[in-house]
């Protein structure tokens, strides 16, 4: 299965960052199956990404009793990543607006 995260040499860190952003966006956590769908990756790769984030202490997961999936939530230390991602997104939007304005003038 081809996906957009396999092209760069540091794709796993990019993928982990995107996963943290998606998990942090949901206040009550995110199902691992939903994270897999949003990232457009297979179950095995999603499991590896979440395991690495969990090993780094950024997220924790708990088994959902009615499903064969996990609920993933940010740890307190993982919460520090999300504001940085929002700032990066904000700065990117400002830069894009600047480029649009420059190209119009």
N, C-alpha and C positions, 0 to 999 in steps of 0.2 A: 504494500500500500504506500503510495507516494504522498508525502505531505510537505507543507511549506517550511517546516522546521529542520529538514534534513540537509539543507543546502550549505550552511555555513559550518566552519570548523568548530565553533563554540556553540553549536545548536542546542546542546542540552542545557547550557546556562540560559540561553534565550528562552527555551521551553520552560525551564523552571521559573523564570521571571514572569512569563505569561501566566503560568499556573498560579503563582502567588497572587498576581493581580486579579485573576478570576475568583480565587478563593476569598480574597479580601473584600471583594465587591459584595459578596453575600454575607450579611451580618450573622446569619445563623449557620453558616457553613455551606458546603457544596458536596453533593454526592459525587463519588469518584466516577461513576458511570456518566454523569452529566459533564464533569470535567473532561473526560475522554472525548465526549461528543463535541464539546466546545473547542477543544484543541485539535480536533480532527486527526487523532492518532489511535492506534490499536490499544487494546486493553493491557497487553504486556508492557508496552512502552509507558503507558500512563502509570501503571503500577510501579515501574522503576523510577519514574520522575517523583512520584509521591513518596516512595521509600527514601530517596535521596533528600528530599525536603524534610522528611520526618527525622532522618539521621542527623541532619544539620540543626534540628530543634526548632525549625520554622513553622511546622504544622504538626498536628496530631490527628489521628483518625480513630474512629470507633465503628464497630460493626453495626449495621442497621439490621434490626431483628427481623423485619418483614421482607428484606431484600438480600440478595447476595452481593452487596456492595458496602462501601464505607462512607461515612459522613466525615468530611475533611474540614478542619477548622484551623485558623491561624493561632499559633501560640503568641504569648505576649511579645516575645522577641520577633516573631514573624510580623506582628502588627507594625513594627517600625519600617518594614519594607514598603508597605502600601502607600503611606504618604509620599515617599520618594517617587513612586510610580505616578502618583497624581501630579506631582510637581513636574516631572518629566513630560507628561502628557500636556500639561498647561503650557510649558515653555515651547513645546512643539507646535501647539496651536497658535501661539503668538508669532512664532517664526514663520509659519505658513501664511498667516494674515499679512505679515510684513512682506513676504515674497509676492503675494497677490497684489498688494498695494504698489510695490515697486514696478511690477510688470504692467500695471494699468497706466502709470504715470509716464 
